[in-house]
Amino acid sequence: MSGVGDADLQEIVAKEETEEKGETTEDVVPALPSASQITSEMMQNPQVLAALQQRLDSIVGTPTGYIDTLPKIIKRRIHALKNLQVESTKVEAKFYEEVHELERKYADLYKPLFEKRQTIVNGIYEPTDDECEWVSDEEEEGAEKKEDAADEENVQDKMKVEETETDPAKGIPEFWLTIFKNVSLLQDMVQEHDEPILVHLLDIRVLFSKPNEPMGFTLEFVFESNAYFSNNVLTKYYKLQSQPDEKDPFSFEGPEIVSCTGCKIDWVKGKNITVKTIKKKQKHKGRGTVRTVTKQVPNDSFFNFFSPPEGQEDDVEMDSDTEALLASDFEIGHLLRDRIVPRAVLYFTGEANDDEDYEEEEEEEDEDAPFNLAGSGDDSDSVNDSDYDPEKNPKQKETPQECKQQ
């Protein structure tokens, strides 16, 4: 021990004590979590899940690179298939033109039915007993239980008819206003100050464009005389396009609204509810005097529907708010034409569901996987190929034939 100093001696003693206690340096190092544990903890973090879902959504529909690896001879054949697809969209466009012709034809068949509907709604015509006979599903199910009370019901029906004869109410009051309130897309447009005007709405008609005119349709809102404006009819015209875009032919999915035009409302003085008057106080910088300035500013109203943004077909880029407004306007135009006007009574009673065009997809989820990372892909995406250019196709350079309606 002669060559051992005090410091060395202390180190030897400490090492011996450590060995006696059975402790080693490896024992005091904490164990690292496994990869599965780390993954499990990450999947329970909502922020990590949201970021991962966003990343997956961003790559849905992007090319995998497989097409780029194919030989040129196969790429040539793919180009040939795409040219066939372009020709197919042209045939599809013709199909929709003929559909529009059928719509025009059947509009004449619907017309007398819709005209009779408006006479009943507005109290011009009182339907007969046979025309009013209707058995609902609930009434049909309970028919057997009510057989014994048939005589009593007949008496009540007679009393109701007598009450109707003396009832001052005409037709079906607030028919269209009630429909607007029952349709989510329209109820957001109707303000409280719109309702006293909309009770005067007698009918909504759809007029299709005539032969040899550009494809489109007009909505006519027929009003009775009122204290707000002198117009009897307010109109909204929608222009349709049913030709594939030369630069993006594969995006064609049928006729789409490309623009709309409203009409001028001849408001009675002081009754224009699309604007409101505000008063602002202004202080003079030099003299310090205060004056009150009156100015008119836009006001939320259903009747702004008849004053859509201008320059819709110009090449000028619109701001996001204007684009959103037009998108909503176009959606309302389609909804009124295709659903509400043809099936008005069902929207009045609430039997028609204005969300029925949107189907919810139910997905079975495993208990261990409470979220869906797959996202929803679009099966309609065509093959993406950076080498393909529609302009190189000689047939593609031809200007598509304009819609000709017979």
Protein Blocks (a to p, Z undefined) as FASTA:
>chain_A
ZZpcfklmmmmmmmmmmmmnopafklmpccdddfklmmmmmmmpmklmmmmmmmmmmmgo
iaehlmmmpcfklmmmmmmmmmmmmmmmmmmmmmmmmmmmmmmmmmmmmmmmmmmmmmmm
nomaccdfklmgccdfklmmmmmmmmmmmmmmmmmmmmmmmmmmmpmbgcjehklmmmmm
mpmklmmmpcfklmmmmmmpmbdcdddddehiacdddddddddddfkbmcfbdcdddddd
dbdcfklmmlpgbjcdfbdcdddddddehiamkbccdddddddfklopacdddddddddd
fklmmmccehklpmbdcdfklmmmmmmmmmmmmmmmmmmmmmmmmmmnomacfklmpccd
dddddfklmbcfkbpadfkbccddfkbcfklpmklmpccdddddZZ
